[in-house]
Amino acid sequence: MAKRQRPTDDIFAEDFTENIVEIDVSHEMEGSFLEYAYSVIYSRALPDARDGLKPVQRRILYMMSEMGLRPDKGHVKSARVVGEVMGKLHPHGDAAIYDTMVRMAQDFSLRLPLIDGHGNFGSLDDGPAAPRYTEARLAAPALELTGNLDEDVVDFVPNYDNQMMQPSVLPAAYPNLLVNGASGIAVGMATNMAPHNLGEVIAAARHLIAHPDATLEDVMAYVPGPDLPSGGRIVGLSGIRDAYATGRGTFKTRAKIAVEQLSPRRVGLVVTELPYLVGPEKVVEKIKDAINAKKLVGISDLVDLTDRKHGLRLVIEVKNGFNPAAVMAQLYRYTPMEDSFGINNVCLVDGQPQTLGLLELLQVFVTHRIEVVRRRTAFRLGKKRDRLHLVEGLLVAILDIDEVIQLIRSSDEVAAARERLMAVYDLSEIQADYILALRLRQLTRYSMVELEAERDELRKEIAALEAILGSRELLHELVSQELGEVATKYATPRRTVLLESEAMAPSLAKALAGPKGKAAPLALEIADDPCWVLLSATGQIARTATADPLVETGGRSRHDVFSAVVKTSARAEIGALTSLGRMLRLQVVDMPVLPPTAALPNLAGGVAAKDFITLTKGETLIGFVPLNTVFAVGTAAGVVKRVTPDYPLNRDEWEYIALKPQDRVVGAAVAADDDDLVFITQGAQLLRYSAANVRAQGRTAGGMAGIKLGTGDAVLSFTVVSPADPSAVVVTVAGGTQALPGTTSGSAKVTALAEYPAKGRATAGVRAHRFLKGEDTLLVSWAGHGPAKASTATGVVRTLPVEHGHRDGSGVALSAAIELIGPSVNGAVPAAGTGAQAPEAPAGRPATSSPQAPLPAATQDAFELPTE
């Protein structure tokens, strides 16, 4: 003990002494810290394994239940709920209570929200509004946690000031800890549990009830992995298995990204799901930072189209020439689109913090739920027995009601009447008091009938409750049945996709495999691989993924007619020719890739030319040509020109022929000196001569006379054909100019090109089709490698005559109109053994002049449809 002199003044001059106790500071700090740690662990941070709730969560749900804030009632101010909880049950800060309440209302935080919030309850990127601005009530699933609290199903404990009682745990009709997960930081320990699918967890719990000796593998057959509220993908399941076995493990979550064609020239990555608790604003910010730091390349634009109606939608536009899969891999690496989740299943079991695996968590819940149902059944049994006791006493009194009334009237006081009733009718004190409290309207004969029916019903219910309490099997069956009812009401389909490893197409995996089968890094930019650029006669554009030639296996196939097929490479440039003499520079990499399983007509997987190339009114796309090859063009006025490849380097479009007014280009194709140029006019004149007769000119020249036209005649088609091709044919379809549309289909004739002699340039040629009665013009014509294909403007196949007609002969009447003619698929590419060699990329030959080739069956599915 020590003495200390208190300061004196003029008024107080006497000495005061105080008792000072000397203690060990380290011992005091240790004790205080242990008390603080105990409070944090047991009263704040860790959830109970039985109901899956922390104390503040449990108190919020219990108080809202006591306030009558059920789903069928109106919302109340959140501040009122916070005040009730803080004043009666949880003597801590209002901010902590409101934050907990907000989280229980967020559908992106909990797999099964417990509070129905009205107002701004926040998002992944923004906090909620103040509690005075928001309203809340219990969500329907929360009733399954708080139900039957008035039936002695759990123990109640005093609140902080011993003025009220509160449940030590909620009855919890489903495994809330597994369904909604939990997170918290205590002293020296922390918990982080992933949400799961309600239906899967309940199925596992029911299996465990039916098979108490079930193993972890048995349970995992029902619960394969977490089911996160935000969806996404979980890649790699080994960490999940570790967590389910030991209570600790880590897994990777990824955003759901799809590759979409944003426009005819642009491909984009569309993000519709993000990893758990990752917001779109955070992702956008990280992407911008990575682009500025030169970590991310290949991205040209980023747009956040997220809204409440359509949900999350981030559109990331990929630059031309970059591999979308490689850009996606970069996003996973440098942004939160790939995140890791560490499972640490720490929770309270019998008041002690423990780390539990999946099987142990289910066992704790099942044990708790069985005890809740047992106590509820015992409580209901007691209530039924008490009621039966009263009904039986009442029945005794009603049978002799006159004597009972006389006995009561003759008694001096209530106590005497009670004693006489108990003695005369052998009633208990409770029965006698109940009879004394009866109202006169209950003393009717009809009431007696009702009482007898109630007595019989009570006896049946008591027998059923006694059977449940007396049979372990019946008790477990009841628990399992109630779990199934909860699953029926609230279970939803799985949102998160589980992947054992990173998903990859077999063909891509093979392409990326190294020399020893190991995966090679994915190339960021699209490789300059050879490919074919296709243009259909109905105006569809696409390119193939490989340089494999196009094929069909024989027979008639239902497909669009090809008007141009150019062999080039993925990063090359080609020219698009229009009917008005314009050439447009196109990047092959901008064109959509034709899927290997694409179906025709109309090049399924391609895009319409009008969406890819801007055309003026009345302008049409004639075909494609490589930019390093001489090609020939023919016009409706009979002009021919071979164009030298001297194109401007700094322009995307230019004129390749100077057309006269009212003239237009009808055909264009690559033309070597040893090829033949073929004109066919509307008047059925055909002129064929060597391309060497036409001197190549610059792009600004106007060409030269190609064919001599009669009065009123015009060129209908212009093609380039190899004279060494023995299967080259001429197809003509004749009709009448005076016939009404749809009244006649005309006549068609197929003739070998060899029957038409070569003539000089600018001559009239020879007749190619003899008109029948009612015919005075050619409707459609074409010359090229056979067999020829015919179709409608929508790509429906039409039949051509099988027999070859004479050069000057008439056609065969058609049953259906023909609008387009072109080569067959395998006739659109060069062939070995025909005297023509396939051009090396990026040079190419259009469909109208390419000999036939035998092709592998690997590509035939992409170009075949059922025959008509």
Secondary structure as UniProt FT lines:
FT   HELIX           25..40
FT   HELIX           41..45
FT   TURN            49..51
FT   HELIX           55..66
FT   TURN            67..68
FT   TURN            71..72
FT   STRAND          76..77
FT   HELIX           78..88
FT   HELIX           94..103
FT   TURN            104..105
FT   TURN            107..109
FT   STRAND          115..118
FT   TURN            131..133
FT   STRAND          135..138
FT   HELIX           140..146
FT   TURN            147..148
FT   HELIX           149..151
FT   STRAND          156..158
FT   TURN            160..161
FT   STRAND          165..167
FT   HELIX           176..180
FT   STRAND          182..185
FT   STRAND          190..193
FT   HELIX           198..210
FT   TURN            212..213
FT   HELIX           216..220
FT   TURN            221..222
FT   TURN            229..230
FT   STRAND          233..235
FT   HELIX           238..246
FT   STRAND          248..254
FT   STRAND          256..263
FT   TURN            264..265
FT   STRAND          266..273
FT   TURN            276..277
FT   HELIX           280..292
FT   TURN            293..294
FT   STRAND          299..304
FT   TURN            308..310
FT   STRAND          314..318
FT   TURN            320..321
FT   HELIX           324..334
FT   TURN            336..337
FT   STRAND          338..344
FT   STRAND          346..349
FT   TURN            350..351
FT   STRAND          352..355
FT   HELIX           358..399
FT   HELIX           401..409
FT   HELIX           414..425
FT   HELIX           429..436
FT   HELIX           440..442
FT   HELIX           445..470
FT   HELIX           472..490
FT   STRAND          497..499
FT   HELIX           506..512
FT   TURN            515..516
FT   STRAND          530..536
FT   TURN            537..538
FT   STRAND          540..543
FT   STRAND          562..569
FT   TURN            570..571
FT   STRAND          573..578
FT   TURN            579..580
FT   STRAND          582..587
FT   HELIX           588..590
FT   TURN            596..597
FT   TURN            600..605
FT   STRAND          607..608
FT   HELIX           609..612
FT   TURN            617..618
FT   STRAND          621..626
FT   TURN            627..628
FT   STRAND          631..635
FT   TURN            636..637
FT   STRAND          639..643
FT   STRAND          653..655
FT   TURN            661..662
FT   STRAND          665..670
FT   TURN            673..674
FT   STRAND          676..681
FT   TURN            682..683
FT   STRAND          685..690
FT   HELIX           691..693
FT   STRAND          696..697
FT   TURN            699..700
FT   STRAND          704..705
FT   TURN            711..712
FT   STRAND          715..721
FT   TURN            723..724
FT   TURN            726..727
FT   STRAND          728..735
FT   TURN            737..738
FT   TURN            741..742
FT   STRAND          747..752
FT   HELIX           753..755
FT   TURN            761..762
FT   STRAND          766..767
FT   TURN            773..774
FT   STRAND          777..785
FT   STRAND          788..791
FT   TURN            793..794
FT   STRAND          797..798
FT   TURN            807..808
FT   STRAND          812..813
FT   STRAND          820..823
FT   HELIX           825..828
FT   TURN            832..835
FT   TURN            841..842
FT   HELIX           847..849
FT   HELIX           857..863
//
